[in-house]
Amino acid sequence: MPISNIKKNLELARNRLLELDKEDSIIEESTITESTTTESTMIENIITEESRKIVIFRDIFLERYRKFHEEGELKRSNIYVRLVKGEIIAYEMPSSVHGYVVAELIFLLRGWSNQLNVISKLDITIGNNSEYCTDIAAEPKQILPFAPEYIAQPTIIIEVAKSESLSSLNDLTADYFSASVQTNFTQVYLAIKLFSRRQDSTVAMLAILYLHNNQIPNLALTAPNLPLNIPPMIAIANTRPNTAISFGTAPLNYQQVAFINNTDIRNDRLTGFVQKNDIACTQAGMSNYQITIPANLLFPGSVPISVPNNFVIDLWDIQQNALYYLVFTYAFAYNFFKSHIK
């Protein structure tokens, strides 16, 4: 399919992203803080997520997509796109909060170890009809000089979403853990979703951790009269979240909880400020709001001596960085214009 009417289609895609942001704001501002997870709300949520997919062009091969990606119209449109199984999809718009949180996570990774190459906007190619541009990717530094044909092979990929939907973030898992050349060593995929500000100036936020070799504690160990040889961990599909933590200043709404439950996450693996009576993330260092990633996942084969045992993300830091743009600067701008407009 030829790519034509580029300017018009990109404008339509941007307008649709703006509409989705507005719809999210309306939902968040009117949300009921008590979460429910009935079957009907799960179905409603799935329909809502599917309707968010914005396809700009179809039947596009990789070579044509790369040419399109370098064209001026796309750069001027101010939207993020990716090629997914031959479809060019718009999924996100640049924003201060998106850029600020990405910068904070890059700072944390680089501060944790100087033995990682941390890359922003790395193109990841999957087959001949899919290519993604990661927010953050990191790989161990190479001892030997890079070869001219060198291709980065990250061990961790991080995506930050404001406009992008939970469904879109979840769909990336299969490709990020695929056996393609660039993702063959990827062990960790972390998705950070930032929702819209609510009327009371609170914000829901969600961190979802996926692991290539996905193992979770065996609940059978808590049962009485244990049989012999019970394994402490059990393996599950790597497309299922290992952990999901709600770390915002507002609990998740029913649609958000329903979607996460629909990923087949185990009930005890969704934690944090899920419902209004849960303990919120209110300060640094709270044990329930730490994401701990073992160093051996980021350095497969051999962990350098100087590297700490775990890469730990305190979600309080991410929350505060996000709130600065989602709430504090919004309040400042609102009060400024209110005082100057008569």
Legacy VTK file of the C-alpha trace (Angstrom):
# vtk DataFile Version 3.0
C-alpha trace
ASCII
DATASET POLYDATA
POINTS 342 float
0.000 0.000 0.000
1.552 3.347 -1.002
1.969 6.049 1.602
-0.058 9.057 0.482
-1.862 12.005 2.062
0.834 11.973 4.733
0.108 15.396 6.203
-3.641 14.754 6.427
-3.269 11.302 7.987
-0.734 12.491 10.543
-3.003 15.370 11.489
-5.905 12.941 11.944
-3.716 10.702 14.104
-2.602 13.615 16.273
-6.180 14.809 16.684
-7.223 11.306 17.724
-4.436 11.175 20.335
-5.634 14.526 21.686
-9.191 13.173 21.813
-8.036 10.104 23.740
-6.170 12.297 26.212
-9.338 14.341 26.698
-11.402 11.182 27.170
-8.885 9.934 29.742
-9.103 13.223 31.605
-12.898 13.025 31.704
-12.777 9.450 32.991
-10.169 10.299 35.632
-11.942 13.452 36.786
-15.220 11.590 37.237
-13.767 8.321 38.504
-15.111 6.569 41.574
-12.171 5.815 43.838
-13.485 2.422 44.936
-12.275 -0.188 42.418
-14.510 -3.011 41.186
-13.658 -5.911 38.912
-16.928 -7.428 37.748
-17.101 -9.305 34.468
-19.100 -6.540 32.811
-16.512 -3.874 33.657
-13.718 -6.115 32.371
-15.486 -6.466 29.020
-16.143 -2.719 28.882
-12.471 -2.038 29.568
-11.268 -4.406 26.824
-13.495 -2.661 24.288
-12.202 0.738 25.389
-8.558 -0.334 25.057
-9.050 -1.873 21.607
-10.713 1.308 20.331
-7.551 3.288 21.102
-5.473 1.773 18.288
-4.607 4.454 15.720
-3.469 3.008 12.384
-2.061 5.619 9.999
-1.024 3.293 7.124
-1.311 -0.454 6.431
0.688 -3.022 4.438
4.002 -1.206 4.913
7.378 -2.925 4.683
10.342 -2.031 6.849
12.336 -0.204 4.177
9.401 2.069 3.323
8.689 2.707 6.994
12.256 3.811 7.636
12.072 6.245 4.759
8.769 7.568 6.071
10.247 7.866 9.562
12.880 10.291 8.303
10.483 12.492 6.356
9.811 16.031 7.485
6.051 15.692 7.807
6.390 13.084 10.565
8.878 15.207 12.504
6.591 18.231 12.233
3.538 16.249 13.321
4.925 15.862 16.849
3.696 12.311 17.429
5.446 8.993 18.094
4.844 6.116 15.687
5.966 2.510 15.341
5.662 -0.203 12.708
3.715 -3.206 14.021
3.193 -6.144 11.666
3.002 -3.880 8.651
0.871 -1.165 10.252
2.198 2.299 11.095
0.608 3.083 14.445
0.515 6.367 16.349
0.764 5.732 20.080
2.134 8.738 21.990
2.762 12.474 21.876
5.815 14.243 23.270
5.084 15.882 26.632
7.009 17.388 29.503
5.969 14.662 31.935
6.943 11.887 29.514
10.355 13.413 28.865
10.981 14.187 32.534
10.217 10.654 33.741
12.321 9.120 30.948
15.228 11.396 31.930
14.882 10.377 35.599
14.981 6.659 34.762
18.041 7.142 32.537
19.719 9.019 35.407
18.928 6.154 37.814
20.299 3.499 35.459
23.510 5.391 34.742
23.961 6.208 38.415
23.553 2.568 39.395
26.307 1.275 37.124
28.800 2.809 34.721
29.115 -0.603 33.080
25.885 -0.139 31.127
25.346 1.634 27.825
22.031 3.430 28.382
20.344 4.387 25.123
17.370 6.652 24.506
15.258 6.102 21.380
16.814 2.830 20.264
15.220 1.317 17.158
14.343 -2.341 17.714
13.662 -4.376 14.569
11.494 -7.505 14.718
11.372 -9.440 11.441
10.740 -7.561 8.197
7.561 -5.707 9.141
7.917 -4.459 12.734
10.152 -1.783 14.249
9.839 -0.071 17.618
11.604 2.943 19.101
12.211 2.326 22.804
12.101 5.106 25.379
15.056 3.546 27.221
17.241 0.526 26.528
20.467 -0.590 28.188
23.093 -3.220 27.492
26.425 -4.174 29.105
29.411 -2.232 27.786
31.486 -4.186 25.317
35.138 -4.911 26.067
36.103 -5.035 22.398
35.588 -2.081 20.052
32.267 -1.960 18.248
32.263 -3.564 14.814
30.974 -1.436 11.928
27.870 -3.635 11.652
27.282 -3.668 15.416
23.635 -3.838 16.547
22.663 -2.974 20.114
21.198 -5.900 22.071
19.626 -4.511 25.253
19.083 -6.592 28.369
16.468 -4.151 29.701
13.842 -2.054 27.917
11.733 0.619 29.617
8.674 2.333 28.170
6.946 5.366 29.679
3.377 6.127 28.621
1.113 9.126 28.991
-1.137 8.922 25.919
-0.240 5.296 25.137
-2.734 2.745 26.464
-2.191 -0.151 28.840
-3.147 -2.504 26.029
-0.413 -1.096 23.786
2.212 -1.407 26.523
1.183 -4.991 27.239
1.250 -5.948 23.557
4.946 -5.047 23.319
5.932 -7.917 25.605
5.912 -10.736 23.052
8.171 -8.853 20.637
10.514 -7.497 23.310
11.093 -11.075 24.489
11.289 -12.567 20.997
14.276 -14.446 19.604
15.140 -11.727 17.080
18.725 -10.508 16.846
18.189 -7.353 18.906
15.933 -8.793 21.612
17.602 -12.168 22.046
19.240 -11.013 25.300
16.389 -8.908 26.676
15.574 -10.115 30.179
13.545 -7.223 31.606
10.751 -5.051 30.230
9.383 -2.340 32.523
6.305 -0.302 31.584
5.409 2.907 33.424
1.905 4.263 32.811
0.929 7.773 33.931
-2.783 8.546 33.936
-4.469 11.938 33.755
-4.845 14.335 36.658
-8.091 14.068 38.629
-10.209 16.960 39.925
-8.670 16.689 43.383
-5.168 17.001 41.841
-4.327 13.344 42.450
-2.941 11.045 39.776
-2.993 7.266 39.333
0.283 5.682 38.187
1.200 2.088 37.431
4.503 0.220 37.056
4.344 -3.178 35.341
7.367 -5.484 35.393
7.768 -8.293 32.843
10.603 -10.846 32.971
11.850 -13.087 30.176
12.399 -15.972 32.579
9.283 -15.225 34.562
9.097 -16.812 37.997
6.932 -15.968 41.011
6.784 -17.398 44.564
4.950 -20.697 44.912
1.834 -20.153 47.030
1.800 -23.855 47.839
4.546 -23.121 50.364
2.003 -21.330 52.561
-0.288 -24.362 52.787
-0.287 -26.614 55.882
1.099 -30.157 55.708
3.436 -29.454 52.830
4.412 -32.404 50.659
8.103 -32.922 50.009
10.065 -31.241 47.208
7.809 -28.237 46.704
9.717 -25.735 44.503
9.956 -22.241 46.035
9.280 -20.582 42.653
7.026 -21.441 39.731
7.502 -20.457 36.092
4.768 -18.587 34.220
4.488 -17.195 30.690
6.657 -14.125 30.146
3.729 -12.291 28.540
2.085 -12.233 31.983
3.198 -9.426 34.318
5.542 -10.539 37.064
4.513 -7.595 39.233
2.274 -4.552 38.886
2.463 -1.728 41.445
0.000 1.165 41.663
2.167 4.000 42.990
0.286 7.217 42.295
-1.493 9.597 44.652
-4.859 8.163 43.546
-5.998 4.520 43.485
-6.654 2.811 40.177
-10.141 3.079 38.729
-12.200 -0.001 37.885
-11.195 -0.016 34.196
-7.508 0.011 35.026
-7.852 -2.782 37.586
-9.995 -4.797 35.197
-7.434 -4.548 32.423
-4.546 -5.634 34.648
-6.576 -8.566 35.966
-7.330 -9.547 32.384
-3.584 -9.994 31.710
-3.836 -13.097 33.933
-1.625 -11.586 36.606
-1.859 -13.489 39.874
-3.990 -11.627 42.429
-1.203 -11.139 44.949
1.113 -9.671 42.300
-0.995 -6.516 41.834
-0.041 -4.369 44.809
0.242 -0.790 46.034
-2.464 1.880 46.055
-5.053 -0.197 44.195
-8.124 0.739 46.254
-8.856 3.747 48.434
-8.158 1.937 51.727
-4.699 0.754 50.628
-1.543 2.408 51.938
-0.404 4.983 49.400
3.138 5.811 48.324
3.755 8.877 50.488
7.502 8.951 51.054
10.803 7.586 49.851
11.971 4.153 50.887
8.607 2.448 51.391
9.253 -1.269 50.926
6.049 -1.918 48.954
7.022 0.687 46.387
10.426 -0.610 45.311
11.120 -2.412 42.033
14.141 -4.669 42.502
15.888 -6.074 39.425
18.779 -8.520 40.034
22.057 -7.444 38.428
22.514 -10.824 36.734
19.487 -10.080 34.536
21.177 -6.957 33.166
24.595 -8.609 32.910
23.944 -12.147 31.656
26.961 -14.399 31.959
29.022 -12.338 34.382
28.248 -9.367 36.638
31.182 -6.913 36.921
32.683 -6.768 40.418
31.821 -3.086 40.925
28.112 -3.543 40.166
25.643 -3.702 43.116
23.593 -6.875 43.479
20.307 -5.226 42.502
19.066 -2.283 40.473
16.382 -0.739 42.690
13.840 1.842 41.508
12.127 3.747 44.304
8.745 4.542 42.748
8.429 7.547 45.059
11.083 9.259 42.903
9.151 8.526 39.722
5.890 9.670 41.320
7.356 12.994 42.433
8.916 13.695 39.046
5.614 12.948 37.310
3.572 15.046 39.749
5.775 18.058 39.060
4.366 18.279 35.519
0.978 16.598 35.954
-0.111 18.607 39.018
2.256 21.294 40.275
2.975 23.071 36.979
-0.689 22.690 35.986
-1.772 24.411 39.206
0.794 27.173 38.701
-0.350 27.813 35.109
-4.029 27.732 36.126
-3.537 30.246 38.930
-1.334 32.443 36.744
-3.886 32.741 33.937
-6.757 33.072 36.404
-5.064 36.060 38.024
-4.190 37.717 34.704
-7.444 37.184 32.823
-10.224 39.519 33.870
LINES 1 343
342 0 1 2 3 4 5 6 7 8 9 10 11 12 13 14 15 16 17 18 19 20 21 22 23 24 25 26 27 28 29 30 31 32 33 34 35 36 37 38 39 40 41 42 43 44 45 46 47 48 49 50 51 52 53 54 55 56 57 58 59 60 61 62 63 64 65 66 67 68 69 70 71 72 73 74 75 76 77 78 79 80 81 82 83 84 85 86 87 88 89 90 91 92 93 94 95 96 97 98 99 100 101 102 103 104 105 106 107 108 109 110 111 112 113 114 115 116 117 118 119 120 121 122 123 124 125 126 127 128 129 130 131 132 133 134 135 136 137 138 139 140 141 142 143 144 145 146 147 148 149 150 151 152 153 154 155 156 157 158 159 160 161 162 163 164 165 166 167 168 169 170 171 172 173 174 175 176 177 178 179 180 181 182 183 184 185 186 187 188 189 190 191 192 193 194 195 196 197 198 199 200 201 202 203 204 205 206 207 208 209 210 211 212 213 214 215 216 217 218 219 220 221 222 223 224 225 226 227 228 229 230 231 232 233 234 235 236 237 238 239 240 241 242 243 244 245 246 247 248 249 250 251 252 253 254 255 256 257 258 259 260 261 262 263 264 265 266 267 268 269 270 271 272 273 274 275 276 277 278 279 280 281 282 283 284 285 286 287 288 289 290 291 292 293 294 295 296 297 298 299 300 301 302 303 304 305 306 307 308 309 310 311 312 313 314 315 316 317 318 319 320 321 322 323 324 325 326 327 328 329 330 331 332 333 334 335 336 337 338 339 340 341
